[in-house]
Amino acid sequence: MFQEAYSHSRRKGALKKLLIGPALQEAALQQYANQSFEDIFHHIYTLCYVPKTIGLLCIYDISAAICRHLAIDIDRIFIIGKGPQRAVRLLSLTPKNHAIGDITLKYVTIKDVVAAFQKHGYTLDLSTKNGDEFESYLCKWQKNIK
């Protein structure tokens, strides 16, 4: 379930201990059932964030996996990793700030990304209203743009 977080981590040993712990097991995930992405992200941040070990990208990946598991849509495209950062530069988009507790994340809207693809003449092979699916798409898409 947390493969993306694991693949993005440079500290796989520390992350693996966290991922097999009781806080992220199936039964524990039900506590997030009726929460927003922001609530889930903030809670996972307080449980997991360790500077220079488990960073914001892993926290995002864990939170997004929980949202996928519980069918919770993420309404923004959060720009944390280098792939999405490059994609928004290629699309000439300026990310906005979104505060989640005391954390500020950069994001762009789905509407802005769709408009930028049209403006720049790129083909967008995606039809979803889920920001996490867009984030993954942008990460893969930018690898094919020189």
C-alpha positions as CSV (number, residue, x, y, z in Angstrom):
1,M,0.0,0.0,0.0
2,F,2.9,2.4,0.8
3,Q,5.1,1.4,-2.1
4,E,5.4,4.9,-3.5
5,A,6.6,6.3,-0.1
6,Y,9.1,3.5,0.2
7,S,10.4,4.0,-3.3
8,H,10.9,7.8,-2.7
9,S,12.7,7.2,0.6
10,R,16.4,7.4,1.0
11,R,16.1,6.0,4.6
12,K,14.3,2.8,3.8
13,G,15.2,1.2,7.1
14,A,13.6,3.9,9.2
15,L,10.6,4.2,6.9
16,K,10.1,0.4,6.9
17,K,9.9,0.4,10.8
18,L,7.3,3.1,10.7
19,L,5.2,1.4,7.9
20,I,5.0,-1.9,9.8
21,G,4.2,-0.2,13.1
22,P,0.7,-0.3,14.5
23,A,-0.2,3.3,13.5
24,L,-0.3,2.4,9.8
25,Q,-1.9,-1.1,9.9
26,E,-5.3,-1.7,8.3
27,A,-7.3,-1.5,11.5
28,A,-5.7,1.8,12.4
29,L,-6.4,3.4,9.0
30,Q,-10.1,3.3,9.6
31,Q,-9.7,6.3,12.0
32,Y,-9.2,8.4,8.9
33,A,-12.3,7.3,7.1
34,N,-14.3,10.6,7.2
35,Q,-11.3,13.0,7.3
36,S,-9.9,15.3,4.6
37,F,-6.5,14.9,3.0
38,E,-5.4,17.9,5.1
39,D,-6.4,16.2,8.4
40,I,-4.7,13.0,7.4
41,F,-1.6,14.7,6.2
42,H,-1.3,16.7,9.4
43,H,-1.8,13.6,11.6
44,I,0.7,11.5,9.6
45,Y,3.2,14.5,9.8
46,T,2.9,14.5,13.6
47,L,3.4,10.8,13.7
48,C,6.2,10.3,11.1
49,Y,8.1,13.5,10.3
50,V,11.8,13.1,11.2
51,P,14.0,15.8,9.6
52,K,16.5,14.4,7.1
53,T,15.0,10.9,7.6
54,I,11.3,10.9,6.8
55,G,10.5,14.1,4.9
56,L,7.5,15.8,3.4
57,L,7.5,13.7,0.2
58,C,7.2,10.5,2.2
59,I,4.6,12.1,4.4
60,Y,2.6,13.1,1.3
61,D,3.0,9.6,-0.2
62,I,1.8,7.9,3.0
63,S,-1.2,10.3,3.3
64,A,-2.1,9.9,-0.4
65,A,-2.0,6.1,0.0
66,I,-4.4,6.3,2.9
67,C,-6.7,8.6,0.9
68,R,-6.6,6.1,-2.0
69,H,-7.3,3.2,0.3
70,L,-10.3,5.0,1.8
71,A,-11.5,6.6,-1.5
72,I,-10.8,10.1,-0.4
73,D,-10.1,12.5,-3.3
74,I,-7.4,15.1,-3.0
75,D,-8.7,18.3,-4.6
76,R,-5.3,20.0,-5.3
77,I,-2.1,18.9,-6.9
78,F,0.5,19.3,-4.2
79,I,4.0,20.1,-5.6
80,I,6.5,18.5,-3.3
81,G,8.8,16.2,-5.3
82,K,11.2,17.3,-8.1
83,G,9.2,15.8,-10.9
84,P,6.0,17.8,-10.2
85,Q,8.2,20.9,-9.5
86,R,9.7,20.6,-13.0
87,A,6.3,19.9,-14.5
88,V,4.8,23.1,-13.2
89,R,7.8,25.1,-14.4
90,L,7.4,23.5,-17.9
91,L,3.7,24.5,-17.8
92,S,4.6,28.1,-16.7
93,L,2.4,27.7,-13.6
94,T,3.0,29.5,-10.3
95,P,2.2,27.3,-7.3
96,K,0.2,28.7,-4.5
97,N,0.7,28.1,-0.8
98,H,-1.6,26.0,1.3
99,A,-1.2,25.9,5.1
100,I,-1.9,22.6,6.8
101,G,-1.4,23.3,10.5
102,D,2.0,24.7,10.8
103,I,3.2,23.2,7.5
104,T,2.9,25.1,4.2
105,L,2.7,23.1,1.0
106,K,2.9,24.3,-2.6
107,Y,0.0,23.4,-4.9
108,V,-1.6,24.1,-8.3
109,T,-5.2,23.4,-9.2
110,I,-6.4,20.8,-11.6
111,K,-8.2,23.4,-13.6
112,D,-4.9,25.4,-14.0
113,V,-3.0,22.3,-15.1
114,V,-5.7,21.4,-17.7
115,A,-5.6,25.0,-19.0
116,A,-1.8,25.0,-19.2
117,F,-1.7,21.7,-21.1
118,Q,-4.1,23.2,-23.6
119,K,-2.2,26.6,-23.8
120,H,1.1,24.8,-24.4
121,G,-0.4,22.3,-26.9
122,Y,0.4,19.2,-24.8
123,T,-1.9,16.2,-24.8
124,L,-3.4,15.4,-21.4
125,D,-4.2,11.7,-21.2
126,L,-6.0,11.8,-17.9
127,S,-9.5,12.5,-16.8
128,T,-9.9,12.6,-13.1
129,K,-10.7,15.0,-10.3
130,N,-8.1,13.6,-8.0
131,G,-5.0,15.7,-7.4
132,D,-2.9,12.8,-6.4
133,E,-3.5,11.1,-9.8
134,F,-2.5,14.4,-11.4
135,E,0.6,14.6,-9.3
136,S,1.7,11.1,-10.4
137,Y,0.8,11.9,-14.0
138,L,2.8,15.2,-14.0
139,C,5.8,13.4,-12.4
140,K,5.8,10.8,-15.3
141,W,4.9,13.3,-18.0
142,Q,7.8,15.7,-17.3
143,K,10.3,12.9,-17.8
144,N,9.4,12.9,-21.5
145,I,9.8,16.6,-22.0
146,K,13.1,18.1,-22.9
